[in-house]
Amino acid sequence: MASPASSTALAGHCASAASQPDWPRVTQLLHRSRALDDIEETRLVPARQVMYQFSARGHDLAQILLGLQLTDPHDAVTVYYRSRPLMLALGVDLEEAAAGPLARAGAFSDGRDIGVVFNKPGRGGATVLPACGGVGAQYTPAAGWAQSIGYHHDTLGDTRYARSIAVVLGGDGSVATAGFWSALTMATTLRLPMLIYIEDNGFGISVSSRLQTPGGNIAANLGAFSGLTIFEGDGADPETAAERIGEAVHFVRGQRAPALLRLTVPRLCGHSGQDTQAYKPPETIARERANDPLRRLYRYLVPQRMTEREWRQIAEGSLREVEQAVERALHRALPDPAGLTRHVFTEHGTDGHAALQEQGGLAPLGVAFAPGCPQREPEPTRINMLTAIRRTLDVELGLNPRMVVFGEDVGPKGGVHGATLGLQDKHGAARVFDTSLSEEGIIGRAVGLALAGLLPVPEIQFRKYADPATEQINDCGTLRWRTANRFAAPMVVRMPGGYFKCGDPWHSQTNEVAWAHGIGWRLAVPSNAEDAVGLLRTALRGNDPTIFFEHRALLDGAWARRPYPGDRYVLPFGVARRVREGSELTIVTWGAMVERCELAAEASGVLVEILDLRTLSPWDREAVLASVRKTHRCLIVHEDNITAGFGAEVAAVLAREAFFSLEAPVERLAMPDIPSPHAPVLLEAAVPGVASITRAIRAVASV
């Protein structure tokens, strides 16, 4: 029954409105799911043909009942590793369901990801957003999709989204994660059409649910949570499970409001194929087996709603179908290693056309922009980088109704740095809005929005604050690759960082190398207002996730001011800017170090050539190699720590590709391996300055 947070009158209304399940279909899907699990557990895992096996036995009935309810073409669901029954209910082919765990070609990930990390493009039905291996990572993307439903309906005026919902599946262990609580906050404060379904089997691997939430019942603990309607019951009982699921789905569709559904289910297996469950007392295992949903479904249907013969025919037919599907899957080719490095980024063929992802971002929808202009159309007045960024966001918001800008304090305040000042007043609170204080939620929400066909432009206030979002950032970057180009989540993450007058370990970090190392992310680090305009516009019109790093010292720095280059100005990524020509030494740098390197070059008396990389992913290797082959010496200057900083990557390429052109060792000048210090005198001692760069230039040039 519904909890006290939902009235019994409401529950009764929902029950009367929900249709009865197609029990023969439920029976067939349940037998198919069991047959897949049995074959894997008894044959394929022992033969090491399936490496990771996560049986859904016990969870299967309720998932099937839920999956059959997701009939709206704009519904979406995020799943986890025990969700194959729901995939079957959503129409996934048996052969594909078997081929995933076998890591065969053409399956969910083309063998690139664990076979139970599911995904399914919409194709006229519900979308299964690409699952992640991390527990709790599925919640905030579902909230992002739920928010996109309201945006499509209310802002874009698409009435087809009137009854669409987002659903997220999670186990009882996942309710302790940051993702769960962040999504719960979003769903309730924004009144999102989102159903949170908790499959409570009492164990997170071996850890009791009582160590995940007080008393082991998240529904009881959330009974007074404002804005949340709760449903709970026995997920192994066919009648109860069907009623609770029907009530919950009908409520979220009709009320366009969030609900939490907690169903208790037995886990009739170990956590995975390697788990013996030795930590469970024998009486617990016996109680779970007695609660098997398959047995209870049989008792519920036979003979009142189905004959013994009909049941047996469904069971035997399902087993035959699964056996045949597994055999076909085993005969599929193995993934081709020749394609292993494909689909990290958008790919273009020899004809220039992109091999687009099937879903996610604007490109698959056919959204096109007027051609950008690589030629500057400068205005007479110089503006600072902050104004350049704000103006570019303003122009692109006006051109692209699917673009949304958000983060902590970006609304009425205009951002803690002022980059979004006035944008909410001009474009509305649906398009420029504040978020709760959760970087995990900001980026996870952005993933869901992007997968739903919007362009999210989230802001992380300071580079260090991105650390809680690292899982979502990593998952987003690998999304195209691990779904073999089925999905992508293009977005532009604006991220200020670096020193400004003083420093500290929390607001002044750069550590841009982490994002250069992030698979699937493009990374821009502009050093001036003109480049910021061109690179930001290119990113906002691109088809890959991008980190746009804004150095705090440059936002209002006098050196970084430039004339605004025009509303059409674009700059390609991976093209360095020659700041200064020279013949005796090449300096490779980026960001706030460009100004200091230019001043140092003037003071050094050496004919220095300075290259501003502008982007680190991709970076302009050819320009660097050409310059060093001309000057025969190289100094790399960056603000990030020296050990494993991006300068090491540049140096490694030069050592391999320009070794015989070098007349001196490649040198690096960077911060020592310490956090950014606070006192200005300490900061200046740590960050490369004009004097230290000048000394380094002279030292390298004199070798």
C-alpha positions in Angstrom: 0.0 0.0 0.0 1.0 3.6 -0.3 2.8 5.1 2.6 1.3 7.8 4.8 3.0 10.3 2.6 0.4 9.4 0.0 -3.2 9.2 0.9 -5.1 5.9 0.4 -7.6 7.9 -1.6 -4.9 8.8 -4.0 -3.6 5.2 -4.1 -7.1 3.9 -4.9 -7.6 6.4 -7.7 -4.3 5.4 -9.2 -5.1 1.7 -8.9 -8.5 2.2 -10.7 -6.8 4.1 -13.5 -4.0 1.6 -14.1 -4.7 -1.3 -16.5 -4.2 -4.9 -15.5 -0.9 -6.5 -16.8 -0.8 -8.8 -19.7 -0.1 -11.8 -17.5 0.8 -14.3 -20.3 3.3 -11.7 -21.6 4.7 -11.2 -18.1 5.0 -15.0 -17.7 6.9 -15.3 -21.0 9.3 -12.5 -20.2 9.9 -13.9 -16.7 10.8 -17.3 -18.1 13.0 -15.8 -20.7 14.9 -13.8 -18.1 15.3 -16.9 -15.9 16.5 -19.0 -18.8 19.2 -16.4 -19.7 20.4 -16.3 -16.1 20.4 -20.1 -15.8 22.4 -20.6 -19.0 24.9 -18.0 -18.0 25.3 -19.3 -14.5 25.5 -23.0 -15.3 27.3 -23.0 -18.7 28.7 -19.7 -19.9 30.4 -18.5 -16.7 32.1 -21.8 -15.9 33.3 -21.9 -19.5 34.6 -18.3 -19.1 32.5 -17.2 -22.1 30.8 -14.7 -19.8 33.2 -12.8 -17.5 30.7 -10.7 -15.5 27.3 -12.2 -14.7 24.7 -10.4 -12.5 21.6 -12.5 -12.1 18.3 -10.8 -11.8 16.5 -13.7 -10.2 14.1 -12.3 -7.6 14.2 -8.8 -9.0 12.8 -9.9 -12.4 9.0 -9.9 -11.9 8.7 -6.3 -10.7 11.1 -5.0 -13.3 9.0 -6.7 -16.1 5.8 -5.2 -14.7 7.5 -1.7 -14.6 9.0 -2.0 -18.1 5.6 -2.9 -19.6 4.3 0.5 -18.2 6.9 2.6 -20.0 5.0 3.1 -23.3 5.4 6.8 -23.9 7.9 7.5 -26.8 9.6 10.2 -24.6 9.9 8.1 -21.5 13.4 7.3 -20.3 14.9 5.0 -17.7 18.3 4.7 -16.2 19.2 1.2 -15.1 22.0 -0.6 -13.3 23.7 -4.0 -13.7 20.7 -6.1 -12.6 18.2 -4.6 -15.0 18.0 -7.1 -17.9 14.4 -8.1 -17.2 13.3 -4.5 -17.7 15.3 -4.4 -21.0 13.4 -7.5 -22.2 10.1 -5.8 -21.3 11.1 -2.8 -23.3 11.5 -5.0 -26.4 15.2 -5.7 -26.5 15.9 -8.7 -28.7 16.8 -12.0 -27.0 19.9 -12.4 -29.1 21.1 -8.9 -28.2 20.3 -9.5 -24.5 22.5 -12.7 -24.7 25.3 -11.1 -26.9 26.0 -8.3 -24.4 27.4 -10.5 -21.6 29.2 -12.6 -24.2 31.0 -9.4 -25.4 30.0 -10.0 -29.0 30.0 -7.6 -31.9 27.0 -5.4 -32.4 25.6 -5.8 -28.8 25.0 -2.9 -26.4 28.6 -1.7 -26.4 30.1 -3.8 -29.2 32.2 -5.6 -26.5 33.6 -2.3 -25.1 31.8 -2.4 -21.8 30.5 -5.0 -19.3 27.6 -6.8 -21.0 25.1 -5.8 -18.3 25.8 -2.0 -18.7 22.8 -1.5 -20.9 21.6 1.2 -23.2 18.8 1.5 -25.8 18.1 4.4 -28.1 14.5 5.4 -28.2 13.6 4.5 -31.8 9.9 5.4 -31.1 9.8 3.9 -27.6 11.3 4.4 -24.2 15.0 5.4 -24.1 17.4 3.5 -21.8 20.1 6.0 -21.0 23.6 4.5 -21.1 24.2 2.8 -17.8 27.3 3.3 -15.7 29.4 0.9 -13.7 29.4 3.1 -10.6 26.7 2.6 -8.0 24.4 5.7 -7.8 25.7 7.3 -11.0 22.3 6.6 -12.7 20.2 9.0 -10.6 21.2 12.5 -11.7 21.1 11.8 -15.4 17.5 10.6 -14.9 16.7 13.9 -13.2 18.2 15.7 -16.1 15.9 13.8 -18.5 13.0 14.6 -16.2 13.8 18.3 -16.3 14.1 18.1 -20.1 10.5 16.8 -20.3 9.2 20.0 -18.7 11.5 22.1 -20.9 10.3 20.4 -24.1 6.7 20.8 -23.1 6.6 24.2 -21.4 9.4 26.1 -23.1 9.6 24.5 -26.6 5.8 24.0 -26.7 6.0 20.3 -27.6 2.7 18.8 -26.4 4.0 15.2 -27.1 5.8 15.4 -23.7 2.6 15.9 -21.7 2.6 12.5 -20.0 6.3 11.5 -20.4 8.3 10.5 -17.3 11.8 9.6 -16.3 12.4 6.4 -14.2 15.6 5.4 -12.4 16.3 1.9 -11.0 18.5 1.4 -8.0 19.2 -1.0 -5.2 19.0 -0.4 -1.5 22.8 0.1 -1.3 22.6 3.0 -3.8 20.4 5.2 -1.5 23.6 6.1 0.5 25.2 7.7 -2.5 25.6 11.4 -3.4 23.8 10.8 -6.7 20.7 9.5 -5.0 20.4 12.5 -2.7 21.3 15.0 -5.4 18.6 13.6 -7.7 16.1 13.5 -4.9 16.7 17.2 -4.2 16.3 18.1 -7.9 13.1 16.0 -8.3 11.4 17.5 -5.3 12.5 21.1 -5.5 11.7 21.3 -9.2 8.6 19.0 -9.1 10.0 16.7 -11.8 8.0 13.9 -13.4 10.4 11.3 -12.1 9.9 7.9 -10.5 12.7 6.6 -8.3 12.3 2.8 -8.0 14.3 1.1 -5.2 14.6 -2.6 -5.5 15.3 -3.5 -1.9 16.8 -7.0 -1.5 18.4 -6.2 1.9 22.0 -6.4 0.8 24.6 -4.3 -0.9 26.8 -7.2 -2.0 27.2 -8.5 1.6 26.4 -5.3 3.6 23.0 -5.1 5.2 20.7 -2.3 4.1 20.6 -1.3 7.7 24.1 0.2 7.2 22.9 2.1 4.1 19.9 3.8 5.7 18.6 3.9 9.3 16.4 0.9 9.9 17.0 -0.4 6.4 13.9 1.2 4.8 14.5 4.3 2.7 10.8 4.8 2.2 10.1 5.0 5.9 12.9 7.5 6.3 11.6 9.7 3.5 8.0 9.6 4.7 8.2 13.3 5.7 10.3 14.5 2.7 8.5 17.4 1.2 7.2 17.1 -2.3 7.7 13.3 -2.5 4.9 10.8 -2.8 5.9 7.3 -1.6 4.7 3.9 -2.6 6.0 0.6 -1.2 5.1 -3.1 -1.0 6.2 -6.6 -1.7 7.8 -6.8 -5.2 7.7 -10.6 -5.2 3.9 -10.8 -4.9 2.4 -10.4 -8.4 -0.8 -8.7 -7.4 0.8 -6.2 -5.0 3.7 -5.5 -7.3 1.4 -4.8 -10.2 -0.8 -2.5 -8.1 2.1 -0.5 -6.6 3.9 -0.1 -9.9 0.7 0.9 -11.7 -0.2 3.4 -9.0 3.3 5.0 -9.0 3.6 5.3 -12.7 0.1 6.7 -13.1 0.7 9.2 -10.3 3.9 10.5 -11.9 2.3 10.7 -15.3 -0.8 12.4 -14.2 0.5 14.7 -11.5 3.9 15.5 -13.2 5.5 15.2 -9.8 8.1 12.9 -8.3 7.5 9.6 -6.5 9.6 7.0 -4.8 8.6 3.3 -5.2 10.2 0.9 -2.8 9.6 -2.8 -3.4 11.1 -5.6 -1.3 12.5 -8.4 -3.5 14.6 -11.5 -2.8 18.1 -11.7 -4.3 18.1 -15.4 -5.3 21.8 -15.4 -6.2 25.1 -13.8 -5.2 25.8 -10.2 -6.0 27.6 -11.5 -9.1 28.6 -14.9 -10.6 31.7 -15.0 -8.3 29.7 -14.4 -5.0 28.9 -17.5 -3.0 26.7 -15.7 -0.4 28.6 -17.4 2.4 27.8 -14.3 4.5 24.1 -15.1 4.5 22.7 -17.4 7.2 21.0 -20.5 5.9 17.6 -19.4 7.1 17.9 -16.2 5.1 18.6 -18.1 1.9 15.8 -20.5 2.6 13.4 -17.6 3.2 14.4 -15.9 0.0 13.9 -19.0 -2.0 10.5 -19.5 -0.6 9.7 -16.0 -1.7 10.7 -16.6 -5.3 8.5 -14.4 -7.6 8.4 -17.2 -10.2 6.8 -19.6 -7.8 4.4 -16.9 -6.5 3.4 -16.0 -10.0 2.6 -19.6 -10.7 0.4 -19.8 -7.7 -1.3 -16.6 -8.6 -2.0 -17.5 -12.2 -2.6 -21.3 -12.1 -5.3 -22.4 -12.4 -7.4 -19.3 -11.8 -6.1 -17.3 -14.7 -4.1 -19.8 -16.7 -4.1 -23.6 -17.1 -1.1 -25.7 -16.1 -0.7 -26.6 -19.8 -0.5 -23.0 -20.8 2.1 -22.2 -18.1 4.2 -25.2 -19.2 3.9 -24.2 -22.9 5.1 -20.7 -22.1 8.0 -22.0 -20.0 9.1 -24.6 -22.6 8.7 -22.2 -25.5 10.7 -19.5 -23.7 13.6 -21.9 -22.9 13.7 -22.9 -26.6 13.8 -19.3 -27.7 16.5 -18.4 -25.3 18.6 -21.5 -26.2 18.4 -20.5 -29.9 19.2 -16.9 -29.1 22.2 -17.8 -27.1 23.4 -20.1 -29.9 23.0 -17.3 -32.4 24.9 -14.9 -30.1 27.7 -17.4 -29.7 28.1 -17.5 -33.5 28.4 -13.7 -33.7 31.8 -12.4 -34.5 34.1 -11.1 -31.8 34.5 -7.3 -31.7 37.1 -6.1 -34.3 40.2 -4.8 -32.5 40.9 -2.6 -35.6 38.1 -0.3 -34.5 39.1 -0.1 -30.9 40.1 3.6 -31.0 37.0 4.7 -33.0 34.2 6.9 -31.5 36.1 8.7 -28.8 35.1 11.9 -30.5 32.8 12.8 -33.4 34.3 11.3 -36.6 34.2 12.7 -40.1 34.5 10.7 -43.3 36.5 11.6 -46.3 33.4 13.4 -47.6 33.5 15.7 -44.6 30.2 14.3 -43.2 30.1 13.3 -39.5 29.3 9.8 -38.4 26.7 11.0 -35.9 25.6 9.3 -32.8 22.0 7.9 -32.9 20.8 9.9 -29.9 22.0 12.8 -27.8 22.8 16.4 -28.5 21.5 18.5 -31.3 23.2 17.0 -34.4 21.0 13.9 -34.6 18.0 16.2 -34.6 19.2 18.0 -37.6 19.8 21.3 -35.8 22.0 23.5 -37.9 23.7 26.8 -37.4 24.5 29.6 -39.8 28.2 29.1 -40.8 30.6 30.6 -38.4 33.2 33.1 -39.6 37.0 32.5 -39.0 37.6 36.2 -40.0 37.4 38.8 -37.3 34.9 41.6 -37.5 36.4 43.6 -34.7 34.7 46.4 -32.8 36.8 49.5 -31.9 36.5 49.0 -28.1 38.6 46.5 -26.2 36.6 44.3 -23.8 37.7 42.0 -21.0 37.4 38.2 -21.2 34.5 38.2 -18.8 32.4 40.5 -21.1 33.5 38.4 -24.1 32.2 35.2 -22.5 28.9 36.8 -21.4 28.3 38.3 -24.8 29.0 35.0 -26.6 26.6 33.2 -24.3 24.0 35.8 -24.9 24.3 35.6 -28.7 24.1 31.8 -28.7 21.2 31.7 -26.3 19.3 33.9 -28.7 20.1 31.7 -31.7 19.6 28.3 -30.0 16.4 27.7 -28.1 17.7 24.3 -26.9 20.6 25.8 -25.0 20.3 26.1 -21.3 22.8 27.7 -18.9 22.9 26.7 -15.2 24.9 26.2 -12.1 25.2 27.6 -8.6 24.5 31.3 -8.5 24.3 31.8 -12.3 20.7 33.2 -12.1 19.8 36.5 -10.5 23.4 37.0 -9.1 24.9 36.4 -12.6 27.5 34.0 -11.4 30.2 34.5 -8.7 32.5 35.9 -11.4 29.7 37.8 -13.3 29.8 35.8 -16.5 26.0 35.3 -16.6 24.9 38.7 -15.3 21.6 39.7 -16.9 21.2 36.5 -18.9 18.3 35.2 -16.8 16.4 38.5 -17.1 16.8 38.4 -20.9 16.3 34.7 -21.6 14.1 33.6 -18.7 14.5 31.4 -15.7 13.8 28.2 -17.7 16.9 28.8 -19.7 19.3 30.4 -17.2 18.8 29.0 -13.8 20.4 28.2 -10.4 21.0 24.7 -9.1 21.3 23.1 -5.8 24.8 22.9 -4.3 25.9 19.6 -5.9 28.5 19.4 -8.6 27.6 15.7 -9.1 24.0 16.9 -9.7 25.1 19.7 -12.0 27.0 17.5 -14.4 24.8 14.4 -14.0 21.8 16.7 -14.8 23.6 18.0 -17.8 24.2 14.4 -19.1 20.4 13.7 -19.0 19.6 17.1 -20.6 22.1 16.4 -23.4 20.8 12.9 -24.0 17.3 14.4 -24.3 18.4 16.6 -27.2 19.2 19.9 -25.4 22.5 21.8 -25.1 23.5 22.1 -21.5 26.1 24.7 -20.5 26.8 24.1 -16.8 29.1 26.2 -14.7 31.4 24.8 -12.1 32.3 27.8 -9.9 36.0 26.9 -9.4 38.2 24.1 -10.8 38.6 22.4 -7.4 34.8 22.2 -7.0 34.7 19.8 -10.0 36.1 17.0 -7.9 32.7 15.8 -6.6 31.6 15.6 -10.2 34.6 13.5 -11.4 32.5 10.3 -11.8 29.9 12.1 -13.9 32.6 13.9 -16.0 34.4 10.6 -16.7 31.2 8.8 -17.5 30.1 11.6 -19.9 33.4 11.6 -21.7 33.4 7.9 -22.3 29.8 7.6 -23.2 30.2 7.8 -27.0 33.0 5.2 -27.0 31.4 2.7 -24.6 28.1 2.7 -26.6 29.9 2.4 -29.9 28.4 5.7 -31.1 24.8 4.9 -30.2 24.8 7.9 -27.7 26.7 11.0 -27.0 26.2 13.9 -24.5 27.6 17.1 -26.0 27.8 19.9 -23.4 30.1 22.8 -22.6 31.2 22.9 -19.0 32.5 26.4 -18.0 35.1 26.1 -15.3 37.1 29.1 -13.9 40.3 28.5 -12.0 43.8 29.6 -11.4 45.3 32.3 -9.2 43.9 35.8 -8.8 45.8 38.3 -6.7 46.3 35.6 -4.1 45.9 31.9 -4.1 44.7 29.0 -2.0 44.2 25.2 -2.3 40.4 25.5 -3.0 39.8 28.3 -5.5 43.1 28.7 -7.3 43.8 25.3 -8.7 44.3 24.7 -12.4 45.1 21.0 -12.9 43.8 21.2 -16.4 45.8 18.1 -17.2 43.1 16.0 -15.6 40.7 17.1 -18.3 43.2 16.7 -21.1 43.6 13.1 -19.8 39.8 12.7 -19.6 38.7 10.4 -22.4 36.3 12.0 -24.9 36.5 15.6 -23.6 37.7 18.6 -25.6 39.5 21.2 -23.6 39.9 24.9 -24.3 42.2 27.2 -22.3 42.0 30.7 -23.9 44.4 33.4 -22.9 42.5 36.5 -24.2 39.0 37.8 -24.9 39.2 37.3 -28.7 40.2 33.6 -28.4 37.6 33.1 -25.7 34.8 34.2 -28.1 35.9 32.0 -31.0 36.6 28.9 -28.9 33.4 29.2 -26.9 31.3 29.6 -29.9 32.9 26.6 -31.6 32.3 24.6 -28.5 28.7 25.6 -28.2 28.1 24.5 -31.8 30.1 21.3 -31.5 29.1 17.7 -31.0 31.4 16.6 -28.2 31.6 17.5 -24.5 34.0 20.3 -23.8 35.6 21.8 -20.8 36.0 25.6 -21.3 38.6 26.7 -18.7 38.5 30.4 -17.8 41.5 31.6 -15.9 40.5 34.0 -13.1 43.5 36.3 -13.6 42.5 36.8 -17.2 38.8 37.5 -16.7 39.4 41.2 -16.1 43.1 41.3 -16.9 44.3 44.3 -19.0 46.6 42.2 -21.2 43.8 39.8 -22.1 41.5 42.5 -23.3 40.8 42.5 -27.1 38.2 44.0 -29.5 35.1 41.9 -29.7 35.6 39.9 -32.9 32.0 39.6 -34.0 28.9 37.5 -33.4 29.9 35.0 -36.0 33.6 34.5 -35.1 34.7 30.9 -34.5 38.1 29.4 -33.9 38.9 25.7 -34.6 40.2 23.6 -31.8 43.8 22.2 -32.1 45.3 25.3 -33.8 48.0 27.1 -31.8 48.5 30.9 -32.0 52.0 32.2 -32.7 52.2 35.1 -30.2 55.7 36.0 -31.2 58.1 34.9 -33.9 61.7 34.0 -33.1 64.5 31.7 -34.3 66.5 30.9 -31.1 64.0 29.3 -28.8 60.4 28.0 -28.8 58.2 28.6 -25.7 55.1 26.4 -25.6 52.5 27.7 -23.1 48.8 28.5 -22.6 46.3 30.3 -20.3 47.6 32.9 -17.9 51.3 32.1 -18.6 51.1 33.5 -22.1 51.3 37.1 -20.9 54.2 36.3 -18.6 56.1 34.5 -21.3 55.7 37.4 -23.7 57.0 39.9 -21.1 59.9 37.5 -20.3 60.8 37.1 -24.0 61.0 40.9 -24.4 63.3 41.1 -21.3 65.5 38.2 -22.2 67.3 39.5 -25.2 66.7 36.1 -26.9 64.9 35.7 -30.2 62.0 33.7 -28.7 59.1 32.2 -30.6 56.0 31.8 -28.4 53.2 29.4 -29.2 49.9 29.7 -27.3 48.3 26.3 -27.6 44.8 27.6 -26.8 43.4 24.1 -26.7 44.9 21.0 -25.0 42.5 18.5 -26.4 43.3 18.5 -29.2 46.6 20.3 -29.2 48.6 21.5 -32.1 51.5 19.0 -32.3 52.4 20.0 -35.8 52.9 23.7 -35.0 55.0 22.8 -32.0 57.1 20.4 -33.9 57.6 22.9 -36.8 58.7 25.6 -34.4 61.1 23.4 -32.5 62.6 22.1 -35.7 63.3 25.7 -36.6 64.6 27.0 -33.3 66.2 23.7 -32.0 65.3 24.6 -28.4 62.2 24.4 -26.3 60.9 25.7 -23.0 57.4 24.6 -21.8 55.8 26.9 -19.3 52.6 26.2 -17.4 50.9 27.0 -14.1 49.9 23.4 -13.2 52.2 21.3 -11.0 55.2 20.1 -12.9 54.9 16.3 -12.2 52.7 14.8 -14.9 51.5 18.2 -16.0 50.5 18.6 -19.6 54.0 19.9 -20.4 55.3 16.4 -19.9 53.1 15.3 -22.8 54.5 18.0 -25.0 58.0 17.1 -24.0 57.5 13.4 -24.7 56.2 14.2 -28.2 59.2 16.4 -28.9 61.6 13.7 -27.6 60.2 11.2 -30.0 59.4 13.4 -33.1 62.0 16.1 -32.9 64.9 14.4 -31.2 67.5 15.0 -33.9 66.4 18.7 -34.3 67.1 19.5 -30.6 70.4 21.2 -29.6 69.5 21.3 -25.9 67.2 19.3 -23.6 63.6 20.3 -23.5 63.0 22.1 -20.3 59.8 22.7 -18.3 59.0 25.5 -15.9 55.9 25.0 -13.7 54.6 25.1 -10.2 56.3 22.8 -7.7 54.3 19.9 -6.5 52.3 21.8 -3.9 48.8 23.2 -3.7 48.4 26.8 -4.6 49.5 28.9 -1.6 47.5 31.8 -0.2 49.9 34.6 0.7 50.8 36.7 -2.4 54.5 36.4 -1.6 54.2 32.6 -1.5 52.1 32.5 -4.6 54.6 34.5 -6.6 57.3 32.2 -5.4 55.3 29.2 -6.6 53.9 30.3 -9.9 56.3 30.9 -12.8 56.8 34.6 -13.1 58.4 37.0 -15.5 61.8 36.9 -13.8 61.9 33.1 -13.5 60.8 32.6 -17.1 63.4 35.1 -18.2 66.1 33.1 -16.4 64.9 29.9 -17.9 64.9 31.4 -21.4 68.5 32.5 -21.1 69.6 29.2 -19.6 68.0 27.1 -22.4 69.3 29.5 -25.1 72.9 29.3 -23.8 73.2 25.5 -23.7 
